[in-house]
Amino acid sequence: MRDVLKTLSYGTLHFTVGFGVTYALTGEVAIAAGVALIEPAVNTVVFYFHEKAWARWPARIMKPLDFRGPAHSA
């Protein structure tokens, strides 16, 4: 359920940004609405499966990175 809620939240943000940017560039509500409906809808579905794929990625492959530099390495 958390993944679904996160996906819906992302979709809402993406729609808002898509509409705002397209409207700012074109000044056309109809074009902005069309772009904002189609592009984020596709990306929202892709994002959901992207999250599922990352959730399956073995943790052992993603070793923690030490950003403190070589002086602090073990």
CHARMM internal coordinates of N, CA and C (Angstrom, degrees):
IC EDIT
DIST 1 N 1 CA 1.4614
DIST 1 CA 1 C 1.5361
ANGL 1 N 1 CA 1 C 111.12
DIST 1 C 2 N 1.3359
ANGL 1 CA 1 C 2 N 116.26
DIHE 1 N 1 CA 1 C 2 N -36.70
DIST 2 N 2 CA 1.4635
ANGL 1 C 2 N 2 CA 120.12
DIHE 1 CA 1 C 2 N 2 CA 179.73
DIST 2 CA 2 C 1.5324
ANGL 2 N 2 CA 2 C 110.58
DIHE 1 C 2 N 2 CA 2 C -59.89
DIST 2 C 3 N 1.3432
ANGL 2 CA 2 C 3 N 116.49
DIHE 2 N 2 CA 2 C 3 N -41.64
DIST 3 N 3 CA 1.4696
ANGL 2 C 3 N 3 CA 120.10
DIHE 2 CA 2 C 3 N 3 CA 179.60
DIST 3 CA 3 C 1.5215
ANGL 3 N 3 CA 3 C 111.59
DIHE 2 C 3 N 3 CA 3 C -62.75
DIST 3 C 4 N 1.3208
ANGL 3 CA 3 C 4 N 116.98
DIHE 3 N 3 CA 3 C 4 N -37.66
DIST 4 N 4 CA 1.4623
ANGL 3 C 4 N 4 CA 120.82
DIHE 3 CA 3 C 4 N 4 CA 179.67
DIST 4 CA 4 C 1.5271
ANGL 4 N 4 CA 4 C 110.09
DIHE 3 C 4 N 4 CA 4 C -67.52
DIST 4 C 5 N 1.3308
ANGL 4 CA 4 C 5 N 117.61
DIHE 4 N 4 CA 4 C 5 N -45.23
DIST 5 N 5 CA 1.4677
ANGL 4 C 5 N 5 CA 121.22
DIHE 4 CA 4 C 5 N 5 CA 178.86
DIST 5 CA 5 C 1.5319
ANGL 5 N 5 CA 5 C 111.23
DIHE 4 C 5 N 5 CA 5 C -63.94
DIST 5 C 6 N 1.3244
ANGL 5 CA 5 C 6 N 116.11
DIHE 5 N 5 CA 5 C 6 N -40.72
DIST 6 N 6 CA 1.4628
ANGL 5 C 6 N 6 CA 120.27
DIHE 5 CA 5 C 6 N 6 CA 178.27
DIST 6 CA 6 C 1.5264
ANGL 6 N 6 CA 6 C 110.14
DIHE 5 C 6 N 6 CA 6 C -63.87
DIST 6 C 7 N 1.3165
ANGL 6 CA 6 C 7 N 116.50
DIHE 6 N 6 CA 6 C 7 N -40.20
DIST 7 N 7 CA 1.4578
ANGL 6 C 7 N 7 CA 121.40
DIHE 6 CA 6 C 7 N 7 CA 179.18
DIST 7 CA 7 C 1.5318
ANGL 7 N 7 CA 7 C 110.96
DIHE 6 C 7 N 7 CA 7 C -65.04
DIST 7 C 8 N 1.3311
ANGL 7 CA 7 C 8 N 117.00
DIHE 7 N 7 CA 7 C 8 N -43.23
DIST 8 N 8 CA 1.4693
ANGL 7 C 8 N 8 CA 120.33
DIHE 7 CA 7 C 8 N 8 CA 178.17
DIST 8 CA 8 C 1.5277
ANGL 8 N 8 CA 8 C 111.62
DIHE 7 C 8 N 8 CA 8 C -64.42
DIST 8 C 9 N 1.3194
ANGL 8 CA 8 C 9 N 116.46
DIHE 8 N 8 CA 8 C 9 N -39.75
DIST 9 N 9 CA 1.4669
ANGL 8 C 9 N 9 CA 120.79
DIHE 8 CA 8 C 9 N 9 CA 177.20
DIST 9 CA 9 C 1.5289
ANGL 9 N 9 CA 9 C 110.11
DIHE 8 C 9 N 9 CA 9 C -61.97
DIST 9 C 10 N 1.3214
ANGL 9 CA 9 C 10 N 115.51
DIHE 9 N 9 CA 9 C 10 N -46.94
DIST 10 N 10 CA 1.4686
ANGL 9 C 10 N 10 CA 120.83
DIHE 9 CA 9 C 10 N 10 CA 178.36
DIST 10 CA 10 C 1.5255
ANGL 10 N 10 CA 10 C 110.54
DIHE 9 C 10 N 10 CA 10 C -60.38
DIST 10 C 11 N 1.3264
ANGL 10 CA 10 C 11 N 116.54
DIHE 10 N 10 CA 10 C 11 N -43.14
DIST 11 N 11 CA 1.4627
ANGL 10 C 11 N 11 CA 120.62
DIHE 10 CA 10 C 11 N 11 CA 179.83
DIST 11 CA 11 C 1.5213
ANGL 11 N 11 CA 11 C 112.41
DIHE 10 C 11 N 11 CA 11 C -61.21
DIST 11 C 12 N 1.3248
ANGL 11 CA 11 C 12 N 115.88
DIHE 11 N 11 CA 11 C 12 N -41.24
DIST 12 N 12 CA 1.4665
ANGL 11 C 12 N 12 CA 120.57
DIHE 11 CA 11 C 12 N 12 CA 178.58
DIST 12 CA 12 C 1.5241
ANGL 12 N 12 CA 12 C 111.24
DIHE 11 C 12 N 12 CA 12 C -63.50
DIST 12 C 13 N 1.3210
ANGL 12 CA 12 C 13 N 116.22
DIHE 12 N 12 CA 12 C 13 N -45.97
DIST 13 N 13 CA 1.4680
ANGL 12 C 13 N 13 CA 119.82
DIHE 12 CA 12 C 13 N 13 CA 178.08
DIST 13 CA 13 C 1.5281
ANGL 13 N 13 CA 13 C 110.71
DIHE 12 C 13 N 13 CA 13 C -62.68
DIST 13 C 14 N 1.3224
ANGL 13 CA 13 C 14 N 115.71
DIHE 13 N 13 CA 13 C 14 N -43.30
DIST 14 N 14 CA 1.4542
ANGL 13 C 14 N 14 CA 120.12
DIHE 13 CA 13 C 14 N 14 CA -178.44
DIST 14 CA 14 C 1.5290
ANGL 14 N 14 CA 14 C 111.08
DIHE 13 C 14 N 14 CA 14 C -63.89
DIST 14 C 15 N 1.3365
ANGL 14 CA 14 C 15 N 117.11
DIHE 14 N 14 CA 14 C 15 N -41.56
DIST 15 N 15 CA 1.4606
ANGL 14 C 15 N 15 CA 120.58
DIHE 14 CA 14 C 15 N 15 CA 177.17
DIST 15 CA 15 C 1.5284
ANGL 15 N 15 CA 15 C 110.72
DIHE 14 C 15 N 15 CA 15 C -59.49
DIST 15 C 16 N 1.3159
ANGL 15 CA 15 C 16 N 116.20
DIHE 15 N 15 CA 15 C 16 N -46.89
DIST 16 N 16 CA 1.4641
ANGL 15 C 16 N 16 CA 121.27
DIHE 15 CA 15 C 16 N 16 CA -178.01
DIST 16 CA 16 C 1.5220
ANGL 16 N 16 CA 16 C 111.46
DIHE 15 C 16 N 16 CA 16 C -61.52
DIST 16 C 17 N 1.3175
ANGL 16 CA 16 C 17 N 116.68
DIHE 16 N 16 CA 16 C 17 N -46.13
DIST 17 N 17 CA 1.4686
ANGL 16 C 17 N 17 CA 120.56
DIHE 16 CA 16 C 17 N 17 CA 179.25
DIST 17 CA 17 C 1.5298
ANGL 17 N 17 CA 17 C 110.26
DIHE 16 C 17 N 17 CA 17 C -66.30
DIST 17 C 18 N 1.3325
ANGL 17 CA 17 C 18 N 117.02
DIHE 17 N 17 CA 17 C 18 N -44.35
DIST 18 N 18 CA 1.4675
ANGL 17 C 18 N 18 CA 120.38
DIHE 17 CA 17 C 18 N 18 CA 179.84
DIST 18 CA 18 C 1.5213
ANGL 18 N 18 CA 18 C 112.15
DIHE 17 C 18 N 18 CA 18 C -59.35
DIST 18 C 19 N 1.3362
ANGL 18 CA 18 C 19 N 115.83
DIHE 18 N 18 CA 18 C 19 N -44.27
DIST 19 N 19 CA 1.4613
ANGL 18 C 19 N 19 CA 119.90
DIHE 18 CA 18 C 19 N 19 CA 178.74
DIST 19 CA 19 C 1.5304
ANGL 19 N 19 CA 19 C 110.38
DIHE 18 C 19 N 19 CA 19 C -64.10
DIST 19 C 20 N 1.3227
ANGL 19 CA 19 C 20 N 115.81
DIHE 19 N 19 CA 19 C 20 N -48.05
DIST 20 N 20 CA 1.4712
ANGL 19 C 20 N 20 CA 119.68
DIHE 19 CA 19 C 20 N 20 CA -177.11
DIST 20 CA 20 C 1.5184
ANGL 20 N 20 CA 20 C 113.07
DIHE 19 C 20 N 20 CA 20 C -60.96
DIST 20 C 21 N 1.3093
ANGL 20 CA 20 C 21 N 117.11
DIHE 20 N 20 CA 20 C 21 N -45.36
DIST 21 N 21 CA 1.4689
ANGL 20 C 21 N 21 CA 120.68
DIHE 20 CA 20 C 21 N 21 CA -179.25
DIST 21 CA 21 C 1.5247
ANGL 21 N 21 CA 21 C 110.78
DIHE 20 C 21 N 21 CA 21 C -66.86
DIST 21 C 22 N 1.3283
ANGL 21 CA 21 C 22 N 116.67
DIHE 21 N 21 CA 21 C 22 N -45.95
DIST 22 N 22 CA 1.4689
ANGL 21 C 22 N 22 CA 119.42
DIHE 21 CA 21 C 22 N 22 CA -178.73
DIST 22 CA 22 C 1.5198
ANGL 22 N 22 CA 22 C 111.14
DIHE 21 C 22 N 22 CA 22 C -65.53
DIST 22 C 23 N 1.3279
ANGL 22 CA 22 C 23 N 117.07
DIHE 22 N 22 CA 22 C 23 N -39.81
DIST 23 N 23 CA 1.4664
ANGL 22 C 23 N 23 CA 119.73
DIHE 22 CA 22 C 23 N 23 CA 177.69
DIST 23 CA 23 C 1.5311
ANGL 23 N 23 CA 23 C 110.84
DIHE 22 C 23 N 23 CA 23 C -65.00
DIST 23 C 24 N 1.3227
ANGL 23 CA 23 C 24 N 116.39
DIHE 23 N 23 CA 23 C 24 N -41.01
DIST 24 N 24 CA 1.4694
ANGL 23 C 24 N 24 CA 120.09
DIHE 23 CA 23 C 24 N 24 CA 179.03
DIST 24 CA 24 C 1.5314
ANGL 24 N 24 CA 24 C 110.84
DIHE 23 C 24 N 24 CA 24 C -62.84
DIST 24 C 25 N 1.3118
ANGL 24 CA 24 C 25 N 117.14
DIHE 24 N 24 CA 24 C 25 N -35.15
DIST 25 N 25 CA 1.4657
ANGL 24 C 25 N 25 CA 120.74
DIHE 24 CA 24 C 25 N 25 CA -178.68
DIST 25 CA 25 C 1.5239
ANGL 25 N 25 CA 25 C 113.24
DIHE 24 C 25 N 25 CA 25 C -80.44
DIST 25 C 26 N 1.3422
ANGL 25 CA 25 C 26 N 116.67
DIHE 25 N 25 CA 25 C 26 N -34.72
DIST 26 N 26 CA 1.4649
ANGL 25 C 26 N 26 CA 119.16
DIHE 25 CA 25 C 26 N 26 CA -173.83
DIST 26 CA 26 C 1.5242
ANGL 26 N 26 CA 26 C 113.84
DIHE 25 C 26 N 26 CA 26 C -108.07
DIST 26 C 27 N 1.3335
ANGL 26 CA 26 C 27 N 117.40
DIHE 26 N 26 CA 26 C 27 N -27.91
DIST 27 N 27 CA 1.4574
ANGL 26 C 27 N 27 CA 120.39
DIHE 26 CA 26 C 27 N 27 CA -174.82
DIST 27 CA 27 C 1.5210
ANGL 27 N 27 CA 27 C 113.00
DIHE 26 C 27 N 27 CA 27 C 72.83
DIST 27 C 28 N 1.3249
ANGL 27 CA 27 C 28 N 117.08
DIHE 27 N 27 CA 27 C 28 N 9.67
DIST 28 N 28 CA 1.4664
ANGL 27 C 28 N 28 CA 122.58
DIHE 27 CA 27 C 28 N 28 CA -177.32
DIST 28 CA 28 C 1.5243
ANGL 28 N 28 CA 28 C 110.54
DIHE 27 C 28 N 28 CA 28 C -111.80
DIST 28 C 29 N 1.3295
ANGL 28 CA 28 C 29 N 116.28
DIHE 28 N 28 CA 28 C 29 N 118.62
DIST 29 N 29 CA 1.4574
ANGL 28 C 29 N 29 CA 121.06
DIHE 28 CA 28 C 29 N 29 CA -179.38
DIST 29 CA 29 C 1.5305
ANGL 29 N 29 CA 29 C 110.78
DIHE 28 C 29 N 29 CA 29 C -65.02
DIST 29 C 30 N 1.3362
ANGL 29 CA 29 C 30 N 117.71
DIHE 29 N 29 CA 29 C 30 N -42.77
DIST 30 N 30 CA 1.4655
ANGL 29 C 30 N 30 CA 120.87
DIHE 29 CA 29 C 30 N 30 CA -177.55
DIST 30 CA 30 C 1.5302
ANGL 30 N 30 CA 30 C 111.58
DIHE 29 C 30 N 30 CA 30 C -63.19
DIST 30 C 31 N 1.3127
ANGL 30 CA 30 C 31 N 116.95
DIHE 30 N 30 CA 30 C 31 N -44.41
DIST 31 N 31 CA 1.4673
ANGL 30 C 31 N 31 CA 120.53
DIHE 30 CA 30 C 31 N 31 CA 179.16
DIST 31 CA 31 C 1.5242
ANGL 31 N 31 CA 31 C 109.94
DIHE 30 C 31 N 31 CA 31 C -65.90
DIST 31 C 32 N 1.3274
ANGL 31 CA 31 C 32 N 116.51
DIHE 31 N 31 CA 31 C 32 N -44.66
DIST 32 N 32 CA 1.4693
ANGL 31 C 32 N 32 CA 120.62
DIHE 31 CA 31 C 32 N 32 CA 179.98
DIST 32 CA 32 C 1.5210
ANGL 32 N 32 CA 32 C 110.91
DIHE 31 C 32 N 32 CA 32 C -61.30
DIST 32 C 33 N 1.3264
ANGL 32 CA 32 C 33 N 116.76
DIHE 32 N 32 CA 32 C 33 N -41.82
DIST 33 N 33 CA 1.4665
ANGL 32 C 33 N 33 CA 120.19
DIHE 32 CA 32 C 33 N 33 CA 179.60
DIST 33 CA 33 C 1.5241
ANGL 33 N 33 CA 33 C 110.89
DIHE 32 C 33 N 33 CA 33 C -65.95
DIST 33 C 34 N 1.3162
ANGL 33 CA 33 C 34 N 117.27
DIHE 33 N 33 CA 33 C 34 N -41.64
DIST 34 N 34 CA 1.4627
ANGL 33 C 34 N 34 CA 120.52
DIHE 33 CA 33 C 34 N 34 CA 178.78
DIST 34 CA 34 C 1.5141
ANGL 34 N 34 CA 34 C 112.45
DIHE 33 C 34 N 34 CA 34 C -62.31
DIST 34 C 35 N 1.3141
ANGL 34 CA 34 C 35 N 115.90
DIHE 34 N 34 CA 34 C 35 N -48.67
DIST 35 N 35 CA 1.4622
ANGL 34 C 35 N 35 CA 120.20
DIHE 34 CA 34 C 35 N 35 CA 178.68
DIST 35 CA 35 C 1.5240
ANGL 35 N 35 CA 35 C 110.13
DIHE 34 C 35 N 35 CA 35 C -63.77
DIST 35 C 36 N 1.3294
ANGL 35 CA 35 C 36 N 116.64
DIHE 35 N 35 CA 35 C 36 N -43.33
DIST 36 N 36 CA 1.4601
ANGL 35 C 36 N 36 CA 121.27
DIHE 35 CA 35 C 36 N 36 CA -177.56
DIST 36 CA 36 C 1.5250
ANGL 36 N 36 CA 36 C 112.35
DIHE 35 C 36 N 36 CA 36 C -66.96
DIST 36 C 37 N 1.3113
ANGL 36 CA 36 C 37 N 118.84
DIHE 36 N 36 CA 36 C 37 N -25.20
DIST 37 N 37 CA 1.4606
ANGL 36 C 37 N 37 CA 121.39
DIHE 36 CA 36 C 37 N 37 CA 177.78
DIST 37 CA 37 C 1.5292
ANGL 37 N 37 CA 37 C 112.18
DIHE 36 C 37 N 37 CA 37 C -83.54
DIST 37 C 38 N 1.3095
ANGL 37 CA 37 C 38 N 116.84
DIHE 37 N 37 CA 37 C 38 N -41.99
DIST 38 N 38 CA 1.4643
ANGL 37 C 38 N 38 CA 120.56
DIHE 37 CA 37 C 38 N 38 CA -173.89
DIST 38 CA 38 C 1.5276
ANGL 38 N 38 CA 38 C 111.93
DIHE 37 C 38 N 38 CA 38 C -78.42
DIST 38 C 39 N 1.3036
ANGL 38 CA 38 C 39 N 117.57
DIHE 38 N 38 CA 38 C 39 N -55.31
DIST 39 N 39 CA 1.4602
ANGL 38 C 39 N 39 CA 120.90
DIHE 38 CA 38 C 39 N 39 CA -173.27
DIST 39 CA 39 C 1.5272
ANGL 39 N 39 CA 39 C 112.48
DIHE 38 C 39 N 39 CA 39 C -63.07
DIST 39 C 40 N 1.3289
ANGL 39 CA 39 C 40 N 120.42
DIHE 39 N 39 CA 39 C 40 N -49.66
DIST 40 N 40 CA 1.4659
ANGL 39 C 40 N 40 CA 118.91
DIHE 39 CA 39 C 40 N 40 CA 178.35
DIST 40 CA 40 C 1.5299
ANGL 40 N 40 CA 40 C 113.29
DIHE 39 C 40 N 40 CA 40 C -66.24
DIST 40 C 41 N 1.3160
ANGL 40 CA 40 C 41 N 117.63
DIHE 40 N 40 CA 40 C 41 N -31.33
DIST 41 N 41 CA 1.4662
ANGL 40 C 41 N 41 CA 119.43
DIHE 40 CA 40 C 41 N 41 CA 178.67
DIST 41 CA 41 C 1.5263
ANGL 41 N 41 CA 41 C 109.97
DIHE 40 C 41 N 41 CA 41 C -62.15
DIST 41 C 42 N 1.3064
ANGL 41 CA 41 C 42 N 116.61
DIHE 41 N 41 CA 41 C 42 N -44.60
DIST 42 N 42 CA 1.4609
ANGL 41 C 42 N 42 CA 120.89
DIHE 41 CA 41 C 42 N 42 CA 178.37
DIST 42 CA 42 C 1.5283
ANGL 42 N 42 CA 42 C 110.11
DIHE 41 C 42 N 42 CA 42 C -66.12
DIST 42 C 43 N 1.3184
ANGL 42 CA 42 C 43 N 116.94
DIHE 42 N 42 CA 42 C 43 N -46.40
DIST 43 N 43 CA 1.4685
ANGL 42 C 43 N 43 CA 120.46
DIHE 42 CA 42 C 43 N 43 CA -179.57
DIST 43 CA 43 C 1.5171
ANGL 43 N 43 CA 43 C 112.55
DIHE 42 C 43 N 43 CA 43 C -64.94
DIST 43 C 44 N 1.3172
ANGL 43 CA 43 C 44 N 118.44
DIHE 43 N 43 CA 43 C 44 N -32.19
DIST 44 N 44 CA 1.4666
ANGL 43 C 44 N 44 CA 121.37
DIHE 43 CA 43 C 44 N 44 CA 178.41
DIST 44 CA 44 C 1.5182
ANGL 44 N 44 CA 44 C 110.53
DIHE 43 C 44 N 44 CA 44 C -64.89
DIST 44 C 45 N 1.3138
ANGL 44 CA 44 C 45 N 116.69
DIHE 44 N 44 CA 44 C 45 N -42.20
DIST 45 N 45 CA 1.4650
ANGL 44 C 45 N 45 CA 120.31
DIHE 44 CA 44 C 45 N 45 CA 177.55
DIST 45 CA 45 C 1.5360
ANGL 45 N 45 CA 45 C 109.71
DIHE 44 C 45 N 45 CA 45 C -65.72
DIST 45 C 46 N 1.3162
ANGL 45 CA 45 C 46 N 116.73
DIHE 45 N 45 CA 45 C 46 N -44.54
DIST 46 N 46 CA 1.4621
ANGL 45 C 46 N 46 CA 120.76
DIHE 45 CA 45 C 46 N 46 CA 178.63
DIST 46 CA 46 C 1.5299
ANGL 46 N 46 CA 46 C 110.10
DIHE 45 C 46 N 46 CA 46 C -60.83
DIST 46 C 47 N 1.3361
ANGL 46 CA 46 C 47 N 117.43
DIHE 46 N 46 CA 46 C 47 N -42.30
DIST 47 N 47 CA 1.4598
ANGL 46 C 47 N 47 CA 122.09
DIHE 46 CA 46 C 47 N 47 CA 179.77
DIST 47 CA 47 C 1.5232
ANGL 47 N 47 CA 47 C 111.03
DIHE 46 C 47 N 47 CA 47 C -60.37
DIST 47 C 48 N 1.3197
ANGL 47 CA 47 C 48 N 118.11
DIHE 47 N 47 CA 47 C 48 N -42.15
DIST 48 N 48 CA 1.4568
ANGL 47 C 48 N 48 CA 122.05
DIHE 47 CA 47 C 48 N 48 CA -179.78
DIST 48 CA 48 C 1.5295
ANGL 48 N 48 CA 48 C 110.41
DIHE 47 C 48 N 48 CA 48 C -58.11
DIST 48 C 49 N 1.3280
ANGL 48 CA 48 C 49 N 116.50
DIHE 48 N 48 CA 48 C 49 N -48.05
DIST 49 N 49 CA 1.4577
ANGL 48 C 49 N 49 CA 119.83
DIHE 48 CA 48 C 49 N 49 CA -179.81
DIST 49 CA 49 C 1.5310
ANGL 49 N 49 CA 49 C 111.93
DIHE 48 C 49 N 49 CA 49 C -71.65
DIST 49 C 50 N 1.3222
ANGL 49 CA 49 C 50 N 116.77
DIHE 49 N 49 CA 49 C 50 N -30.55
DIST 50 N 50 CA 1.4625
ANGL 49 C 50 N 50 CA 121.13
DIHE 49 CA 49 C 50 N 50 CA 174.89
DIST 50 CA 50 C 1.5255
ANGL 50 N 50 CA 50 C 110.04
DIHE 49 C 50 N 50 CA 50 C -62.20
DIST 50 C 51 N 1.3345
ANGL 50 CA 50 C 51 N 117.13
DIHE 50 N 50 CA 50 C 51 N -44.83
DIST 51 N 51 CA 1.4610
ANGL 50 C 51 N 51 CA 121.45
DIHE 50 CA 50 C 51 N 51 CA 177.59
DIST 51 CA 51 C 1.5252
ANGL 51 N 51 CA 51 C 111.24
DIHE 50 C 51 N 51 CA 51 C -62.83
DIST 51 C 52 N 1.3159
ANGL 51 CA 51 C 52 N 117.63
DIHE 51 N 51 CA 51 C 52 N -41.54
DIST 52 N 52 CA 1.4640
ANGL 51 C 52 N 52 CA 121.97
DIHE 51 CA 51 C 52 N 52 CA 178.25
DIST 52 CA 52 C 1.5323
ANGL 52 N 52 CA 52 C 110.67
DIHE 51 C 52 N 52 CA 52 C -62.12
DIST 52 C 53 N 1.3240
ANGL 52 CA 52 C 53 N 116.75
DIHE 52 N 52 CA 52 C 53 N -42.30
DIST 53 N 53 CA 1.4598
ANGL 52 C 53 N 53 CA 120.62
DIHE 52 CA 52 C 53 N 53 CA 179.41
DIST 53 CA 53 C 1.5253
ANGL 53 N 53 CA 53 C 110.73
DIHE 52 C 53 N 53 CA 53 C -64.18
DIST 53 C 54 N 1.3254
ANGL 53 CA 53 C 54 N 117.72
DIHE 53 N 53 CA 53 C 54 N -43.64
DIST 54 N 54 CA 1.4655
ANGL 53 C 54 N 54 CA 120.77
DIHE 53 CA 53 C 54 N 54 CA 179.49
DIST 54 CA 54 C 1.5209
ANGL 54 N 54 CA 54 C 111.49
DIHE 53 C 54 N 54 CA 54 C -66.52
DIST 54 C 55 N 1.3139
ANGL 54 CA 54 C 55 N 117.26
DIHE 54 N 54 CA 54 C 55 N -32.06
DIST 55 N 55 CA 1.4641
ANGL 54 C 55 N 55 CA 120.42
DIHE 54 CA 54 C 55 N 55 CA 178.79
DIST 55 CA 55 C 1.5277
ANGL 55 N 55 CA 55 C 110.93
DIHE 54 C 55 N 55 CA 55 C -66.66
DIST 55 C 56 N 1.3153
ANGL 55 CA 55 C 56 N 118.05
DIHE 55 N 55 CA 55 C 56 N -26.36
DIST 56 N 56 CA 1.4637
ANGL 55 C 56 N 56 CA 122.14
DIHE 55 CA 55 C 56 N 56 CA 179.37
DIST 56 CA 56 C 1.5252
ANGL 56 N 56 CA 56 C 112.73
DIHE 55 C 56 N 56 CA 56 C -86.87
DIST 56 C 57 N 1.3182
ANGL 56 CA 56 C 57 N 117.69
DIHE 56 N 56 CA 56 C 57 N -13.82
DIST 57 N 57 CA 1.4596
ANGL 56 C 57 N 57 CA 122.29
DIHE 56 CA 56 C 57 N 57 CA -177.09
DIST 57 CA 57 C 1.5211
ANGL 57 N 57 CA 57 C 108.37
DIHE 56 C 57 N 57 CA 57 C -64.11
DIST 57 C 58 N 1.3199
ANGL 57 CA 57 C 58 N 118.04
DIHE 57 N 57 CA 57 C 58 N 126.43
DIST 58 N 58 CA 1.4674
ANGL 57 C 58 N 58 CA 119.82
DIHE 57 CA 57 C 58 N 58 CA -178.31
DIST 58 CA 58 C 1.5284
ANGL 58 N 58 CA 58 C 111.98
DIHE 57 C 58 N 58 CA 58 C -61.20
DIST 58 C 59 N 1.3080
ANGL 58 CA 58 C 59 N 115.70
DIHE 58 N 58 CA 58 C 59 N 132.28
DIST 59 N 59 CA 1.4703
ANGL 58 C 59 N 59 CA 121.20
DIHE 58 CA 58 C 59 N 59 CA -178.26
DIST 59 CA 59 C 1.5175
ANGL 59 N 59 CA 59 C 111.30
DIHE 58 C 59 N 59 CA 59 C -62.19
DIST 59 C 60 N 1.3240
ANGL 59 CA 59 C 60 N 117.67
DIHE 59 N 59 CA 59 C 60 N -30.40
DIST 60 N 60 CA 1.4698
ANGL 59 C 60 N 60 CA 120.01
DIHE 59 CA 59 C 60 N 60 CA -177.11
DIST 60 CA 60 C 1.5273
ANGL 60 N 60 CA 60 C 112.01
DIHE 59 C 60 N 60 CA 60 C -65.00
DIST 60 C 61 N 1.3282
ANGL 60 CA 60 C 61 N 116.84
DIHE 60 N 60 CA 60 C 61 N -23.38
DIST 61 N 61 CA 1.4677
ANGL 60 C 61 N 61 CA 120.29
DIHE 60 CA 60 C 61 N 61 CA 179.17
DIST 61 CA 61 C 1.5257
ANGL 61 N 61 CA 61 C 110.06
DIHE 60 C 61 N 61 CA 61 C -75.21
DIST 61 C 62 N 1.3184
ANGL 61 CA 61 C 62 N 115.82
DIHE 61 N 61 CA 61 C 62 N -33.79
DIST 62 N 62 CA 1.4643
ANGL 61 C 62 N 62 CA 120.99
DIHE 61 CA 61 C 62 N 62 CA -177.78
DIST 62 CA 62 C 1.5307
ANGL 62 N 62 CA 62 C 109.37
DIHE 61 C 62 N 62 CA 62 C -92.85
DIST 62 C 63 N 1.3191
ANGL 62 CA 62 C 63 N 117.15
DIHE 62 N 62 CA 62 C 63 N 76.86
DIST 63 N 63 CA 1.4605
ANGL 62 C 63 N 63 CA 121.43
DIHE 62 CA 62 C 63 N 63 CA -179.69
DIST 63 CA 63 C 1.5252
ANGL 63 N 63 CA 63 C 108.90
DIHE 62 C 63 N 63 CA 63 C -70.09
DIST 63 C 64 N 1.3240
ANGL 63 CA 63 C 64 N 116.41
DIHE 63 N 63 CA 63 C 64 N 142.89
DIST 64 N 64 CA 1.4691
ANGL 63 C 64 N 64 CA 119.17
DIHE 63 CA 63 C 64 N 64 CA 178.62
DIST 64 CA 64 C 1.5298
ANGL 64 N 64 CA 64 C 110.93
DIHE 63 C 64 N 64 CA 64 C -61.14
DIST 64 C 65 N 1.2960
ANGL 64 CA 64 C 65 N 115.84
DIHE 64 N 64 CA 64 C 65 N 140.27
DIST 65 N 65 CA 1.4555
ANGL 64 C 65 N 65 CA 120.92
DIHE 64 CA 64 C 65 N 65 CA 177.20
DIST 65 CA 65 C 1.5151
ANGL 65 N 65 CA 65 C 109.54
DIHE 64 C 65 N 65 CA 65 C -93.53
DIST 65 C 66 N 1.3113
ANGL 65 CA 65 C 66 N 115.92
DIHE 65 N 65 CA 65 C 66 N 139.25
DIST 66 N 66 CA 1.4641
ANGL 65 C 66 N 66 CA 121.12
DIHE 65 CA 65 C 66 N 66 CA 178.03
DIST 66 CA 66 C 1.5213
ANGL 66 N 66 CA 66 C 107.51
DIHE 65 C 66 N 66 CA 66 C -103.79
DIST 66 C 67 N 1.3228
ANGL 66 CA 66 C 67 N 116.17
DIHE 66 N 66 CA 66 C 67 N 107.14
DIST 67 N 67 CA 1.4618
ANGL 66 C 67 N 67 CA 121.61
DIHE 66 CA 66 C 67 N 67 CA -176.88
DIST 67 CA 67 C 1.5228
ANGL 67 N 67 CA 67 C 112.51
DIHE 66 C 67 N 67 CA 67 C -91.34
DIST 67 C 68 N 1.3400
ANGL 67 CA 67 C 68 N 117.08
DIHE 67 N 67 CA 67 C 68 N 7.39
DIST 68 N 68 CA 1.4611
ANGL 67 C 68 N 68 CA 119.55
DIHE 67 CA 67 C 68 N 68 CA -178.08
DIST 68 CA 68 C 1.5204
ANGL 68 N 68 CA 68 C 112.45
DIHE 67 C 68 N 68 CA 68 C -81.11
DIST 68 C 69 N 1.3065
ANGL 68 CA 68 C 69 N 117.97
DIHE 68 N 68 CA 68 C 69 N -10.92
DIST 69 N 69 CA 1.4547
ANGL 68 C 69 N 69 CA 120.97
DIHE 68 CA 68 C 69 N 69 CA 178.23
DIST 69 CA 69 C 1.5186
ANGL 69 N 69 CA 69 C 112.42
DIHE 68 C 69 N 69 CA 69 C 99.87
DIST 69 C 70 N 1.3607
ANGL 69 CA 69 C 70 N 116.19
DIHE 69 N 69 CA 69 C 70 N 171.32
DIST 70 N 70 CA 1.4628
ANGL 69 C 70 N 70 CA 120.75
DIHE 69 CA 69 C 70 N 70 CA -174.96
DIST 70 CA 70 C 1.5189
ANGL 70 N 70 CA 70 C 113.91
DIHE 69 C 70 N 70 CA 70 C -65.51
DIST 70 C 71 N 1.2969
ANGL 70 CA 70 C 71 N 119.59
DIHE 70 N 70 CA 70 C 71 N -26.45
DIST 71 N 71 CA 1.4705
ANGL 70 C 71 N 71 CA 121.63
DIHE 70 CA 70 C 71 N 71 CA -179.17
DIST 71 CA 71 C 1.5094
ANGL 71 N 71 CA 71 C 111.81
DIHE 70 C 71 N 71 CA 71 C -65.03
DIST 71 C 72 N 1.3324
ANGL 71 CA 71 C 72 N 117.54
DIHE 71 N 71 CA 71 C 72 N -23.89
DIST 72 N 72 CA 1.4632
ANGL 71 C 72 N 72 CA 122.03
DIHE 71 CA 71 C 72 N 72 CA -177.43
DIST 72 CA 72 C 1.5092
ANGL 72 N 72 CA 72 C 112.69
DIHE 71 C 72 N 72 CA 72 C -103.32
DIST 72 C 73 N 1.3014
ANGL 72 CA 72 C 73 N 117.73
DIHE 72 N 72 CA 72 C 73 N 4.30
DIST 73 N 73 CA 1.4677
ANGL 72 C 73 N 73 CA 120.49
DIHE 72 CA 72 C 73 N 73 CA -178.16
DIST 73 CA 73 C 1.5227
ANGL 73 N 73 CA 73 C 110.36
DIHE 72 C 73 N 73 CA 73 C -69.77
DIST 73 C 74 N 1.3165
ANGL 73 CA 73 C 74 N 114.28
DIHE 73 N 73 CA 73 C 74 N 152.46
DIST 74 N 74 CA 1.4728
ANGL 73 C 74 N 74 CA 119.26
DIHE 73 CA 73 C 74 N 74 CA -179.68
DIST 74 CA 74 C 1.5003
ANGL 74 N 74 CA 74 C 111.68
DIHE 73 C 74 N 74 CA 74 C -76.21
END
COOR INIT
IC SEED 1 N 1 CA 1 C
IC BUILD
